[in-house]
Amino acid sequence: MTYRKELLFVAIVSITGFFAQTSIVAAKSQELPLIQGYNYSQDPYLLEWSFKKSSVKTQIEQKELSFEDKVLEKWKTKQASLWAKLPTESFTINASAYTAAADECGKNDGMTASGLLVTEKRTLACPREYPFGTKISIEGMGEYRCEDRGGAIKGNHFDIYVKTKSEAFSFGRQHLNAQVVN
């Protein structure tokens, strides 16, 4: 019985060694042959191939979008006709502030009409003429993005999201200059 085990062990080691050596020979045959005196770093075909590979990789890396960008991309295609109608000059808005409280929004989960969560210093409730994702620079406030709608948001009325009711009350209603940012 011991003789059979030893014979089986020798057979397995021999077969494994044979396959390992065969794969090494096959791998060496697939390598580029080295030509003495040839400058591979200046080969135009190798350079072209390597740059094509790196540009394809760069394009793939650029296509990775954040969750917010993916949501806004969907809206961009749905609201494509609105993008051409955006004002190009500055305009005056009737601005007020709002919170994500249930008595103002009917719910208190912070979810906007676009499908994004409200974020301070970013979320803006805009009239329907402004597609979701439109960036608007508001005088003295900064740059905001249209992400929400509301029943009272019509004409030149815009609502800026703030965290607390005290901030919303102290903001009140203001007439501010604004401009769409490309």
C-alpha positions as CSV (number, residue, x, y, z in Angstrom):
1,M,0.0,0.0,0.0
2,T,2.8,2.4,0.8
3,Y,4.5,1.6,-2.5
4,R,1.3,2.7,-4.4
5,K,1.1,6.0,-2.5
6,E,4.8,6.7,-3.3
7,L,4.2,5.8,-7.0
8,L,1.1,8.1,-7.2
9,F,3.1,10.9,-5.5
10,V,5.9,10.6,-8.0
11,A,3.5,10.5,-10.9
12,I,1.6,13.7,-9.7
13,V,4.9,15.6,-9.2
14,S,6.2,14.6,-12.7
15,I,2.9,15.6,-14.4
16,T,2.9,19.0,-12.6
17,G,6.5,19.6,-13.5
18,F,5.8,18.9,-17.1
19,F,2.8,21.3,-17.3
20,A,4.8,24.0,-15.5
21,Q,7.7,23.8,-17.9
22,T,5.3,23.7,-21.0
23,S,3.6,26.9,-19.8
24,I,7.0,28.7,-19.3
25,V,8.0,27.8,-22.8
26,A,4.6,29.0,-24.2
27,A,4.9,32.3,-22.3
28,K,8.4,33.0,-23.6
29,S,7.3,32.3,-27.2
30,Q,4.6,35.1,-26.8
31,E,7.1,37.8,-25.6
32,L,8.4,40.3,-28.1
33,P,11.8,39.2,-29.5
34,L,14.5,41.6,-28.4
35,I,16.5,43.0,-31.3
36,Q,19.9,44.4,-30.4
37,G,20.3,48.0,-31.3
38,Y,16.6,48.7,-31.8
39,N,15.2,51.6,-29.8
40,Y,11.7,50.4,-28.6
41,S,11.0,53.7,-26.8
42,Q,10.9,55.5,-30.2
43,D,8.8,52.8,-32.1
44,P,5.8,54.7,-33.6
45,Y,3.5,51.7,-33.6
46,L,4.2,50.9,-29.9
47,L,3.7,54.6,-29.0
48,E,0.4,54.8,-30.9
49,W,-0.8,51.6,-29.3
50,S,0.1,52.7,-25.8
51,F,-1.5,56.1,-26.2
52,K,-4.7,54.6,-27.6
53,K,-4.9,52.3,-24.5
54,S,-4.4,55.2,-22.1
55,S,-7.0,57.4,-23.8
56,V,-9.6,54.6,-23.7
57,K,-8.9,54.2,-20.0
58,T,-9.3,57.9,-19.4
59,Q,-12.6,58.0,-21.2
60,I,-13.9,55.1,-19.0
61,E,-12.8,56.9,-15.9
62,Q,-14.5,60.1,-16.9
63,K,-17.9,58.4,-17.5
64,E,-18.2,57.4,-13.8
65,L,-20.8,59.8,-12.5
66,S,-21.9,60.5,-9.0
67,F,-25.5,59.5,-7.9
68,E,-26.6,63.2,-8.1
69,D,-25.1,63.6,-11.6
70,K,-26.9,60.4,-12.8
71,V,-30.2,61.6,-11.5
72,L,-29.8,65.0,-13.1
73,E,-28.7,63.4,-16.4
74,K,-32.1,61.6,-16.5
75,W,-33.9,64.9,-16.0
76,K,-31.7,66.6,-18.6
77,T,-33.1,64.2,-21.3
78,K,-36.7,64.5,-20.0
79,Q,-36.6,68.3,-19.9
80,A,-34.4,68.9,-23.0
81,S,-36.8,71.4,-24.5
82,L,-36.5,73.7,-21.5
83,W,-32.8,74.1,-21.7
84,A,-33.0,76.2,-24.9
85,K,-35.5,78.6,-23.3
86,L,-33.4,79.6,-20.3
87,P,-32.7,83.3,-19.9
88,T,-29.2,84.4,-21.0
89,E,-29.2,87.8,-19.3
90,S,-29.5,88.6,-15.5
91,F,-32.9,88.8,-14.1
92,T,-34.6,89.7,-10.8
93,I,-36.0,87.0,-8.6
94,N,-38.4,87.2,-5.7
95,A,-36.5,85.0,-3.2
96,S,-37.7,83.4,0.0
97,A,-36.3,80.5,2.1
98,Y,-37.8,77.2,3.0
99,T,-37.0,74.1,5.1
100,A,-37.8,70.4,4.7
101,A,-40.3,70.5,7.5
102,A,-43.6,68.6,7.1
103,D,-45.8,71.7,7.5
104,E,-44.0,73.4,4.5
105,C,-43.5,70.4,2.2
106,G,-46.2,67.9,3.2
107,K,-43.4,65.5,4.2
108,N,-40.2,65.7,6.1
109,D,-37.8,63.2,4.5
110,G,-35.8,65.9,2.7
111,M,-36.5,64.4,-0.8
112,T,-36.8,67.0,-3.5
113,A,-39.0,66.7,-6.6
114,S,-35.9,65.8,-8.7
115,G,-35.2,62.8,-6.4
116,L,-32.2,64.3,-4.6
117,L,-31.9,65.1,-0.9
118,V,-32.0,68.8,0.1
119,T,-28.6,70.3,0.7
120,E,-27.9,73.7,2.3
121,K,-26.2,76.2,0.0
122,R,-27.1,74.1,-3.1
123,T,-30.8,73.3,-3.3
124,L,-33.1,75.8,-5.0
125,A,-36.9,75.4,-5.7
126,C,-37.5,76.9,-9.1
127,P,-40.5,77.5,-11.4
128,R,-41.3,74.8,-13.9
129,E,-39.7,76.8,-16.7
130,Y,-36.3,75.9,-15.2
131,P,-35.2,72.3,-15.7
132,F,-33.7,70.3,-12.8
133,G,-30.0,70.8,-12.7
134,T,-30.0,74.4,-13.9
135,K,-27.3,76.3,-12.0
136,I,-28.3,79.8,-11.0
137,S,-25.9,82.4,-9.4
138,I,-27.8,84.6,-6.9
139,E,-26.4,87.9,-5.9
140,G,-24.9,87.8,-2.4
141,M,-25.9,84.1,-1.9
142,G,-23.7,82.1,-4.3
143,E,-24.5,79.4,-6.8
144,Y,-27.5,77.2,-6.4
145,R,-29.0,74.3,-8.5
146,C,-32.7,73.8,-9.4
147,E,-33.6,70.6,-7.6
148,D,-37.1,71.2,-6.3
149,R,-40.6,72.5,-7.1
150,G,-43.4,73.9,-5.0
151,G,-47.0,74.9,-5.3
152,A,-46.2,78.6,-4.8
153,I,-43.1,78.6,-7.0
154,K,-44.3,80.4,-10.1
155,G,-43.1,83.3,-12.2
156,N,-40.0,84.9,-10.7
157,H,-40.5,83.3,-7.2
158,F,-37.6,81.0,-6.1
159,D,-37.2,79.3,-2.8
160,I,-33.7,78.8,-1.2
161,Y,-33.3,75.7,1.1
162,V,-32.1,76.4,4.6
163,K,-31.8,74.0,7.6
164,T,-33.9,75.8,10.2
165,K,-37.1,77.8,10.4
166,S,-35.4,80.6,12.2
167,E,-33.0,81.0,9.2
168,A,-36.0,81.0,6.9
169,F,-37.9,83.6,8.9
170,S,-34.9,85.9,9.2
171,F,-34.3,85.6,5.4
172,G,-37.8,86.8,4.7
173,R,-38.6,87.8,1.1
174,Q,-36.0,89.6,-0.9
175,H,-35.6,90.8,-4.5
176,L,-32.2,89.7,-5.8
177,N,-30.4,89.6,-9.1
178,A,-29.7,86.2,-10.5
179,Q,-28.2,84.7,-13.7
180,V,-28.2,81.2,-15.2
181,V,-24.7,79.7,-15.1
182,N,-23.7,77.5,-18.0
